[in-house]
Amino acid sequence: MPEGIQIDTDGVGEFAKTMHADTKGYISAANRGIDLHGHGVVFGTKIDSDIVRAAKERYGLALENTEANLRVYRFMAEAFAEVAEAVARDFAGADLSSATVQKQIDGILQDAMTGIAKMQAEADLGKRQSEGVA
């Protein structure tokens, strides 16, 4: 029996494909949310009530958070897919217990997280610009 961690690169490759497919689903869901709710919360517009206003504010915040989560999920799915592809491609047959390989994998993960942070910052800036805030 070989020493060290063994990796099923075919399984990791399948995981990457699944994450890429999920990315498309997150994009689609986020776009549907924007289409459906881009005009804001419209219920209760003719009711002058603190309770209705508070409900509208909470509902609007919930929609905003959901759409933000979908954008972040998309970035995470893309990053996980890229990392999985890199691991499957670069480490088939490698002894994953070696310090050198662990450092390489850590570097791939760190690069992915840096990319996610950059994409999120760009998405946030684009959202603020579209709202006329930036």
C-alpha positions as CSV (number, residue, x, y, z in Angstrom):
1,M,0.0,0.0,0.0
2,P,1.5,3.4,-1.0
3,E,2.3,5.9,1.7
4,G,0.8,9.4,1.7
5,I,-2.6,10.6,0.6
6,Q,-4.0,9.2,-2.7
7,I,-6.3,11.3,-4.8
8,D,-9.0,10.1,-7.2
9,T,-8.2,12.6,-9.9
10,D,-11.1,11.4,-12.0
11,G,-13.5,12.2,-9.1
12,V,-11.9,15.6,-8.6
13,G,-12.3,16.2,-12.3
14,E,-16.0,15.3,-12.1
15,F,-16.4,17.6,-9.1
16,A,-14.9,20.4,-11.2
17,K,-17.4,19.8,-14.0
18,T,-20.3,19.8,-11.4
19,M,-19.1,23.1,-10.0
20,H,-18.9,24.7,-13.4
21,A,-22.5,23.6,-14.0
22,D,-23.5,25.0,-10.6
23,T,-21.9,28.3,-11.6
24,K,-24.2,28.6,-14.5
25,G,-27.2,27.9,-12.2
26,Y,-26.1,30.6,-9.8
27,I,-25.7,33.1,-12.6
28,S,-29.1,32.2,-14.0
29,A,-30.8,32.5,-10.5
30,A,-29.1,35.9,-9.8
31,N,-30.2,37.3,-13.2
32,R,-33.7,36.1,-12.6
33,G,-33.7,37.8,-9.2
34,I,-32.5,41.0,-10.7
35,D,-35.2,40.8,-13.4
36,L,-37.9,40.1,-10.9
37,H,-36.9,42.5,-8.2
38,G,-34.9,45.2,-9.9
39,H,-37.8,47.6,-9.6
40,G,-37.8,47.3,-5.8
41,V,-40.4,46.2,-3.4
42,V,-43.8,47.3,-4.7
43,F,-46.3,45.7,-2.4
44,G,-48.2,48.0,0.0
45,T,-47.4,51.2,-1.9
46,K,-50.9,52.6,-1.2
47,I,-50.9,51.6,2.5
48,D,-49.6,54.3,4.9
49,S,-48.5,52.0,7.7
50,D,-45.3,51.7,9.7
51,I,-45.8,47.9,9.8
52,V,-46.0,47.7,6.0
53,R,-43.0,50.0,5.6
54,A,-41.0,47.9,8.0
55,A,-42.0,44.7,6.2
56,K,-41.1,46.2,2.8
57,E,-37.7,47.2,4.2
58,R,-37.0,43.8,5.6
59,Y,-38.2,42.1,2.4
60,G,-36.0,44.4,0.3
61,L,-33.0,43.7,2.5
62,A,-33.7,39.9,2.3
63,L,-33.8,40.1,-1.5
64,E,-30.6,42.2,-1.6
65,N,-28.8,39.6,0.7
66,T,-30.0,36.7,-1.4
67,E,-28.8,38.2,-4.6
68,A,-25.5,39.1,-3.0
69,N,-25.2,35.5,-1.8
70,L,-25.9,34.2,-5.3
71,R,-23.1,36.3,-6.7
72,V,-20.6,35.1,-4.0
73,Y,-21.7,31.5,-4.5
74,R,-20.9,31.9,-8.2
75,F,-17.4,33.2,-7.5
76,M,-16.9,30.3,-5.0
77,A,-18.1,27.7,-7.4
78,E,-15.8,29.1,-10.1
79,A,-12.9,29.1,-7.7
80,F,-13.5,25.5,-6.4
81,A,-13.9,24.3,-10.0
82,E,-10.6,25.9,-11.0
83,V,-8.8,24.5,-7.9
84,A,-10.2,21.0,-8.5
85,E,-9.2,21.1,-12.2
86,A,-5.7,22.2,-11.2
87,V,-5.4,19.4,-8.5
88,A,-6.7,16.8,-10.9
89,R,-4.4,17.9,-13.7
90,D,-1.2,18.7,-11.7
91,F,-1.2,16.1,-9.0
92,A,-2.3,12.8,-10.6
93,G,0.0,10.2,-9.1
94,A,1.8,12.7,-6.8
95,D,2.6,12.0,-3.2
96,L,0.2,14.5,-1.6
97,S,1.9,14.1,1.8
98,S,5.1,15.9,0.6
99,A,5.6,19.4,1.9
100,T,6.4,20.7,-1.6
101,V,3.1,19.4,-3.0
102,Q,1.2,20.8,0.0
103,K,2.7,24.2,-0.5
104,Q,1.7,24.0,-4.2
105,I,-1.8,23.2,-3.3
106,D,-1.9,26.0,-0.7
107,G,-0.7,28.4,-3.4
108,I,-3.4,27.3,-5.8
109,L,-6.0,27.8,-3.0
110,Q,-4.6,31.2,-2.1
111,D,-4.6,32.3,-5.7
112,A,-8.2,31.2,-6.0
113,M,-9.2,33.1,-2.9
114,T,-7.4,36.3,-4.1
115,G,-9.3,35.9,-7.4
116,I,-12.6,35.6,-5.6
117,A,-11.9,38.7,-3.6
118,K,-11.0,40.6,-6.7
119,M,-14.2,39.4,-8.6
120,Q,-16.3,40.3,-5.6
121,A,-14.8,43.8,-5.3
122,E,-15.4,44.3,-9.1
123,A,-19.0,43.1,-8.8
124,D,-19.6,45.3,-5.7
125,L,-18.2,48.3,-7.6
126,G,-20.3,47.6,-10.6
127,K,-23.4,47.3,-8.4
128,R,-22.6,50.6,-6.7
129,Q,-22.0,52.3,-10.1
130,S,-25.3,51.0,-11.4
131,E,-27.0,52.4,-8.4
132,G,-25.2,55.8,-8.8
133,V,-23.4,55.4,-5.5
134,A,-19.7,54.9,-6.6
